[in-house]
């Protein structure tokens, strides 16, 4: 059982919001910055 495109986008948006909250706490964390960038590009590619 797979995800619909809408479900996938919802998951990405939720994940991005959590990543952005984490960046507010530790703005210099390069791994979180990288993940945020990857997730944002996943939304833009769709």
Rosetta blueprint (number, residue, H / E / L):
1 X L
2 X L
3 X L
4 X L
5 X H
6 X H
7 X H
8 X H
9 X H
10 X H
11 X H
12 X H
13 X H
14 X H
15 X H
16 X H
17 X H
18 X H
19 X H
20 X H
21 X H
22 X H
23 X H
24 X H
25 X H
26 X L
27 X L
28 X L
29 X L
30 X H
31 X H
32 X H
33 X H
34 X H
35 X H
36 X H
37 X H
38 X H
39 X H
40 X H
41 X H
42 X H
43 X H
44 X H
45 X H
46 X L
